[in-house]
């Protein structure tokens, strides 16, 4: 399902305009990013939990040249699926 399909499906089910649904999704996205960037978790009951994660700096190897390359520390978001959804998938 694409972003456009998701917006259309939600708009149809809730009888809303697509622009309203898109605005809600964008607000959710920006809120998740700003909250996790601040170092806090976001839990959405029944969906899951967004947790900030930092990947340590490491040395990697360029497969083409064999040269060692330094990979800097990186911030990312880990998503833990709610157990309720995991049960429904199985």
N, C-alpha and C positions, 0 to 999 in steps of 0.2 A: 504494500500500500504506500502510495506516495503522499507527500504533504498535502497536495491538492485533494487527493482522495479522502484523506483524513478530515480535512476542513469541510468538504462536501458532505460526508457521512454524518458528522456531528451537527452541522447546520440543518440537515434534513431531519434528523432524529429530534432535535430540540426546537425546530421551527424558528431558527435564527438566521440572520444574514451571514453570508460567508465572511464578510469583512469583520463582523463582530467576533466570530469564532477565531479568525486569524489573529485578531488583536489579543484575545485571551491567551492563545497559544504563545504568542510572542512575549506577552507579559510574564507568563509562567517560565518561559525559557530564560528571560533576562533576570528574573528573581532567583531562579536556581543558580545561575552563574554568579551573581553578586553575593549570594549567601554562602556558596561553597568557596568562593574566592576569599571571603572573610574568615574561612576556616570552620564554618558551622555545617552541620548535617541538615538535610531536609527529609522529613519522613512524610510520605503521603499514604495514609492508612488504606490498605487494600491494593496499593500499587507497588510501593517499594520505598527504598531509601537511597538518597544521593549523598555520597560520602566523599569529602576531599581526600586526595591521595597524592603523595609526592614520590616520584620515581627518582632514585638516587642517580648521581652522575656515574658514568661508567666508561670503560674503554671498549670500543668496537673495532671491527676490522672491515675495511672496504673489500668486498669480494672480488672486485675487478683488479685492483692493484695490490691487494694484500697489506696495504698501509694501515697502521693503527690510527683510529680517529677518536677524539674525545667527544663523548655525548654528554651534554650538560644536564643538570638536574631539571626535572620537568614536573609541572603540576597537572593533574588530571582529575577526572571524576569517576568514582567507582559507583555502579548502581547495583544494589542488592534487591532482587525481586522479592516481593511479599510472598510468604509461604502459602497464602490463600490462592494466589494466581498459579504458583508452582503446582499446587495440588490439582487445580482445574485443568492444567495442561496435560497431566498424566492420566 
